[in-house]
């Protein structure tokens, strides 16, 4: 008989032990006193501690209440996963949202897989479970990938195997973290798309990168339009300014750092005596207030 597969993602399923003994025990819940590792048991909720490695800290209250109402009617469809800390004490590995919703539903117990895991495995499981959520934005996914590589000592190929993605896809997400903070924030908040961000990554000149980014926001440019600008060196996106002469390396670096800090193209003029000026442009009163906040004024 063909072994039944669960709905878990390939990487998470492997980590959580998507094994035959789990399948055999999933048809009936054992009592808490008979809780066994590798099986499913009904565990008293107040005996379960939160996972300190949980990468997701905030849960939408409305969505939690909706899930709670569903649990009251349908029960828990997918058990949470915990590890045993000691006698009758457990720590959640994945499924904290389900646990919080079950508490809201005023239920006393919750079905749970019981696993054996050390701290690194706990972090890895929690991150991978988090990655497989459908509502994560690209920056959240990229940060989770970065943590898996840095904190779980995974190579990109190993990471791809864990999350069921090829190396190119993993690398595309990780490259997003090289973008300036304000562009990352715009991607996180849905002001630009992954397509916009991938086009911007290909621009090595930070000042030009920020200039095109500001044009995306101001003119609501499509991904195709941005790709066209990038292919044509972004000339249409650069505001025409009088030439002030070529800046030396140190002043170019300063200009790029200032542009990244303020999230807009900063003008720097310097004469032969190292005298000059710095110009900080703004596009609206809100933009001006943002800059004033950065200056603590």
C-alpha positions in Angstrom: 0.0 0.0 0.0 1.3 3.4 -0.9 2.3 5.5 2.2 -0.1 8.4 2.7 1.6 11.8 2.5 0.5 14.7 4.6 0.0 18.3 3.4 3.2 19.5 5.0 5.8 21.1 2.8 8.7 18.9 1.8 11.3 20.6 4.0 9.1 20.9 7.1 7.7 17.4 6.6 11.2 15.9 6.7 12.1 17.9 9.8 8.9 17.1 11.7 9.2 13.4 11.1 6.5 12.8 8.5 7.0 9.1 9.2 5.0 6.0 9.3 4.7 5.8 13.1 3.3 9.3 13.1 0.7 8.3 10.5 -0.3 5.3 12.6 -0.9 7.3 15.7 -2.7 10.2 14.0 -5.9 8.3 13.8 -6.4 8.4 17.6 -5.1 10.7 20.3 -3.5 9.1 23.3 -4.1 10.5 26.8 -1.7 13.0 28.1 -0.2 10.6 30.6 0.6 8.2 27.7 2.1 10.9 25.5 4.9 9.4 23.4 7.5 11.0 21.2 6.7 10.5 17.5 3.0 10.3 18.1 0.1 12.6 18.7 -1.4 13.4 22.1 -3.9 15.7 23.6 -1.9 18.0 25.8 -3.1 20.4 28.4 -2.6 23.9 27.0 -1.2 25.4 30.3 1.6 22.9 30.2 2.9 24.2 26.8 5.6 27.0 26.8 6.0 29.4 23.8 9.0 28.9 21.4 11.7 31.5 22.1 13.0 30.9 18.6 9.6 31.8 16.9 10.6 34.3 14.2 7.0 35.7 14.0 6.3 37.9 16.9 3.0 39.6 15.9 -0.3 37.9 15.2 -3.3 39.6 13.6 -5.9 39.7 16.3 -8.9 39.6 13.9 -7.5 36.6 12.1 -6.8 34.9 15.5 -10.4 35.4 16.5 -11.7 34.1 13.2 -9.5 31.0 13.7 -10.7 30.6 17.2 -14.4 30.6 16.1 -13.5 27.9 13.5 -11.8 25.8 16.1 -14.8 26.0 18.4 -16.9 24.5 15.5 -14.5 22.3 13.7 -11.8 21.6 16.3 -8.0 21.5 15.5 -7.6 20.1 12.0 -3.8 20.1 12.0 -2.0 19.3 15.3 0.7 21.6 16.6 4.2 20.3 17.1 6.0 20.4 20.5 9.1 19.0 22.2 9.1 17.5 25.7 11.0 19.6 28.3 10.4 17.3 31.2 7.6 15.5 33.0 4.3 17.1 31.7 6.1 20.1 30.4 6.4 20.9 26.6 7.6 23.7 24.3 5.9 24.5 21.1 8.0 24.1 17.9 5.4 25.1 15.3 1.7 26.1 15.4 1.8 29.0 17.9 -1.0 30.7 16.0 -3.2 27.6 16.4 -2.2 27.5 20.1 -3.2 31.1 20.7 -6.5 30.7 18.9 -7.2 27.5 20.9 -6.7 29.6 24.1 -9.1 32.2 22.8 -11.6 29.4 22.3 -11.3 28.5 26.0 -10.3 24.9 25.2 -8.2 23.0 27.8 -6.3 20.7 25.5 -4.8 20.7 22.0 -3.6 17.8 19.8 0.1 17.8 19.3 3.0 15.9 17.7 5.7 15.3 20.3 9.2 15.5 18.9 12.8 15.4 20.2 14.7 18.5 19.2 17.7 20.5 20.4 17.8 24.3 20.2 19.2 24.5 16.7 16.6 22.1 15.4 13.9 24.2 17.2 15.1 27.3 15.4 15.3 25.5 12.1 11.9 24.0 12.4 10.3 27.3 13.4 11.9 29.2 10.6 10.9 26.7 8.0 7.4 26.6 9.3 7.3 30.3 9.1 8.7 30.4 5.5 5.9 28.2 4.3 3.2 30.6 5.4 1.3 32.0 2.4 1.1 35.6 3.7 4.8 36.3 4.2 6.3 39.2 2.2 9.5 38.8 0.3 11.6 40.5 3.0 10.3 38.3 5.7 11.2 35.2 3.6 14.6 36.6 2.8 15.4 37.3 6.5 14.3 33.8 7.4 16.6 32.4 4.7 19.4 34.5 6.0 18.8 33.2 9.6 18.8 29.6 8.4 22.1 30.1 6.7 23.7 32.1 9.5 22.3 30.5 12.6 21.7 26.9 11.5 25.0 26.7 9.5 23.2 25.7 6.2 24.7 26.2 2.8 22.4 27.6 0.0 22.0 24.2 -1.5 21.0 22.6 1.8 18.6 25.5 2.5 17.0 24.9 -0.9 16.5 21.3 0.0 15.0 22.2 3.3 12.4 24.6 1.9 11.8 22.9 -1.4 13.3 25.7 -3.5 16.1 25.7 -6.0 19.3 27.6 -5.3 18.4 30.4 -7.8 15.2 31.2 -6.0 16.9 31.2 -2.6 19.6 33.5 -4.0 17.1 35.9 -5.5 15.5 36.4 -2.1 18.8 36.8 -0.3 19.9 39.5 -2.7 17.0 41.6 -1.6 18.8 42.2 1.7 21.5 44.1 -0.2 19.0 46.8 -1.1 19.0 50.1 1.0 16.7 50.0 4.0 14.1 52.3 2.6 13.7 50.1 -0.5 13.4 47.0 1.7 10.7 48.7 3.8 8.8 49.6 0.7 8.9 46.0 -0.5 7.9 44.8 3.0 4.9 47.2 3.1 3.7 46.4 -0.5 4.6 49.7 -2.0 6.8 47.9 -4.6 6.7 44.4 -5.8 9.4 41.6 -6.0 9.7 42.4 -9.7 10.5 46.1 -9.0 13.1 45.1 -6.3 14.8 42.5 -8.6 15.2 45.2 -11.3 16.6 47.7 -8.7 19.1 45.1 -7.4 20.9 45.2 -10.8 21.8 48.9 -10.4 25.2 49.2 -8.8 25.1 53.0 -8.5 23.3 53.6 -5.2 22.4 57.2 -6.1 20.8 56.0 -9.4 19.1 53.1 -7.6 17.5 55.5 -5.2 16.5 57.9 -8.0 14.7 55.2 -9.9 13.1 53.9 -6.7 11.7 57.4 -5.9 10.3 57.5 -9.5 8.6 54.1 -9.0 6.8 55.5 -5.9 6.0 59.0 -7.4 4.9 57.7 -10.8 3.6 54.2 -9.9 5.8 52.7 -12.6 5.2 49.2 -13.7 7.9 46.5 -13.5 8.3 46.5 -17.2 8.9 50.3 -17.2 11.5 49.9 -14.4 13.3 47.2 -16.3 13.4 49.5 -19.3 14.9 52.3 -17.2 17.5 50.0 -15.9 18.5 48.7 -19.3 18.8 52.3 -20.5 21.0 53.3 -17.5 18.1 55.1 -15.9 18.7 58.3 -17.8 15.0 59.2 -17.8 14.8 58.9 -14.1 17.6 61.3 -13.3 16.7 64.9 -12.5 18.6 67.3 -14.7 21.1 69.2 -12.6 24.0 71.5 -13.6 27.3 69.8 -13.7 29.6 70.6 -10.7 32.6 68.6 -11.8 33.7 65.1 -10.9 33.7 64.2 -7.2 36.7 62.3 -5.9 36.3 58.8 -4.4 35.8 60.0 -0.8 33.1 62.5 -1.7 31.3 59.9 -3.9 31.3 57.5 -1.0 29.9 60.3 1.3 27.2 61.1 -1.3 26.1 57.5 -1.5 26.0 57.1 2.3 24.0 60.3 2.7 21.6 59.2 -0.1 21.1 55.8 1.5 20.5 57.4 4.9 18.0 60.0 3.7 16.3 57.8 1.1 16.7 60.3 -1.7 19.5 61.6 -4.0 21.7 64.0 -2.0 23.5 66.7 -3.9 27.2 67.3 -3.0 29.3 70.1 -4.5 32.9 70.6 -3.7 35.5 73.1 -5.1 39.2 72.8 -5.4 39.6 74.1 -1.8 37.4 71.4 -0.4 34.6 73.9 0.2 31.1 73.2 -0.9 27.6 72.4 0.0 25.2 69.5 0.6 21.6 69.6 -0.7 18.8 67.5 0.7 15.8 67.6 -1.7 12.2 66.8 -0.6 9.1 66.1 -2.6 6.3 67.0 -0.2 5.6 68.3 3.3 5.4 64.7 4.5 8.8 64.0 2.9 10.3 67.1 4.6 8.9 65.9 8.0 10.5 62.5 7.4 13.9 64.2 6.8 13.5 66.4 9.8 12.8 63.3 11.9 16.1 61.8 10.6 17.9 65.0 11.6 16.2 64.9 15.0 14.8 68.5 14.4 
